[in-house]
Amino acid sequence: LVLAEFSGYTGAPHETFFFDQAKEHAFSYWVTAEALPAVYWRSMLKGTWDGPGTIRKFTNPISAN
C-alpha cells in the first residue's frame, strides 16, 4: 500500500511518508490494519477528515509539498 496524493495540476505525486513505501515496513502494516480503518470510521464518514495535509507535515517534514 502506497499512501500518496497527486497534484491536480501537474499529476506529480505527494508521498505521505519519507521512507521508500515500495518496501515492506511494520509501520506500513500498522497504518493499513489499524490507523486507516479508525480514520475511515471516525472521521471520513462524519465528514470531519480534512485530508493528509496536516499529517504529512509530521510524517514527511523534509518534503517541499
C-alpha positions, 0 to 999 in steps of 0.5 A: 500500500502506497499512501500518496496524493497527486497534484491536480495540476501537474499529476506529480505525486505527494508521498505521505511518508519519507521512507521508500513505501515500495518496501515492506515496513511494520509501520506500513502494516500498522497504518493499513490494519489499524490507523486507516480503518479508525480514520475511515470510521471516525472521521471520513464518514462524519465528514470531519477528515480534512485530508493528509495535509496536516499529517504529512507535515509530521510524517514527511517534514523534509518534503517541499509539498 
